[in-house]
Amino acid sequence: MTRSSDAEFEAERIGSPNRARRIDIRRTLYSFRHAGRGFGWALSSQANLRVHFAAAAIVLVGALLLRFSSIEFVGLTLCFAIVIAAELFNTALEVLIDYAWPEHHPMIGRAKDVAAAAVLVAAVGAAIVGILLFARHLFHLP
């Protein structure tokens, strides 16, 4: 298979079989650059995301001090990842909505509220997991 230029690759339809078959580490690494840029922008512009990261750091330090097991760290890490991913999806949705519909509309407000509620559900779930894990260590529960 001959390697095409970047322009030819970009011109191909995204779902095309030829494009899907190509494995190019350079392009894959370049896609991580896009993700990093988006993550950096979200971290610099979204106060709630910074709050989630601060909470995660504090909880991880507490878990280290209490000598959580590996599986407990896995549970905490999954909780952090879910909350942060939900916050990033919420941010992406809000940015798209604000761009597409700059005027106020009740249904748009409702969509934003539901996205924020998804973050809240993830955060409350993570908090419950954290409380249960820390209670086990603090109160010496089996």
C-alpha positions in Angstrom: 0.0 0.0 0.0 1.5 3.3 -1.0 1.4 6.1 1.5 -0.6 9.1 0.4 0.1 12.7 1.3 -1.5 14.3 4.3 -3.8 16.3 2.0 -5.0 13.2 0.2 -5.6 11.5 3.6 -7.6 14.5 4.9 -9.6 14.6 1.7 -10.8 11.0 2.1 -14.1 10.4 3.7 -13.7 9.8 7.4 -15.5 6.4 7.4 -13.9 5.1 4.2 -12.3 1.6 4.4 -9.0 2.9 2.9 -8.6 5.6 5.6 -9.6 3.1 8.4 -7.0 0.6 7.2 -4.1 3.0 7.4 -2.0 3.0 10.6 0.2 6.0 10.9 1.7 6.7 14.3 2.4 10.3 13.3 -1.3 11.0 12.7 -2.3 9.2 15.8 0.2 11.2 18.0 -1.1 14.4 16.2 -4.6 13.5 17.3 -3.4 13.5 20.9 -2.2 17.0 20.4 -5.7 18.1 19.6 -7.0 16.4 22.7 -4.3 18.0 24.8 -5.2 21.4 23.4 -8.8 20.9 24.2 -8.0 19.7 27.7 -5.8 22.6 28.3 -8.4 25.1 27.1 -11.1 23.4 29.3 -8.8 23.4 32.3 -7.9 27.1 31.9 -11.5 28.3 31.3 -13.7 26.0 33.4 -13.7 26.7 37.1 -15.7 23.5 37.9 -13.1 21.4 36.2 -10.4 22.8 38.3 -12.5 22.2 41.4 -12.9 18.5 40.4 -9.1 18.2 39.9 -8.4 19.8 43.3 -10.9 17.5 44.9 -9.3 14.5 43.2 -5.8 15.6 44.4 -6.9 16.0 48.0 -8.7 12.6 47.9 -5.7 10.9 46.4 -3.4 12.4 49.1 -5.8 11.2 51.8 -5.9 7.7 50.2 -2.1 7.5 50.2 -2.0 8.5 53.8 -4.6 5.9 54.8 -2.8 3.3 52.6 -5.7 2.3 50.4 -5.3 -1.0 48.5 -4.7 -1.1 44.8 -8.3 -2.0 44.1 -9.5 1.0 46.2 -7.2 3.3 44.1 -8.7 1.8 41.0 -12.2 2.6 42.2 -11.2 6.2 43.1 -9.4 6.7 39.7 -12.5 5.5 37.8 -14.7 7.8 39.8 -12.4 10.8 39.0 -12.2 9.8 35.4 -16.0 9.6 35.1 -16.6 13.0 36.8 -13.9 14.7 34.7 -15.2 13.2 31.5 -18.7 14.2 32.3 -17.5 17.8 33.0 -15.7 17.8 29.6 -18.8 16.5 27.8 -20.8 19.2 29.5 -18.4 21.9 28.5 -18.3 20.7 24.9 -22.1 20.7 24.8 -22.3 24.1 26.2 -19.8 25.5 23.8 -21.5 24.0 20.8 -25.0 25.2 22.0 -23.7 28.7 22.7 -22.1 28.8 19.2 -25.1 27.4 17.3 -27.9 29.2 19.2 -26.6 32.5 20.8 -30.1 33.7 21.5 -31.9 32.5 24.6 -34.4 29.6 24.2 -36.1 27.6 27.0 -35.3 24.2 25.4 -31.6 25.2 25.0 -31.5 26.1 28.7 -33.1 22.7 29.5 -30.5 20.9 27.5 -27.7 22.7 29.3 -29.4 21.9 32.7 -29.6 18.2 31.8 -25.9 18.1 30.9 -25.1 19.8 34.2 -27.3 17.3 36.0 -25.2 14.5 34.5 -22.1 16.0 36.0 -23.9 16.3 39.3 -25.0 12.6 39.2 -21.4 11.5 38.5 -20.0 13.8 41.2 -22.5 12.6 43.8 -21.8 8.9 42.9 -18.0 9.5 43.2 -18.5 11.2 46.5 -20.5 8.3 47.8 -17.8 5.9 46.7 -15.2 8.1 48.4 -17.2 8.3 51.6 -17.6 4.5 51.8 -13.9 3.9 51.1 -12.7 6.5 53.6 -15.2 5.4 56.3 -13.8 1.9 56.0 -10.3 3.1 56.8 -11.2 5.8 59.3 -13.6 3.7 61.4 -11.7 0.4 60.8 -14.7 -1.3 59.2 -14.2 -4.7 57.6 
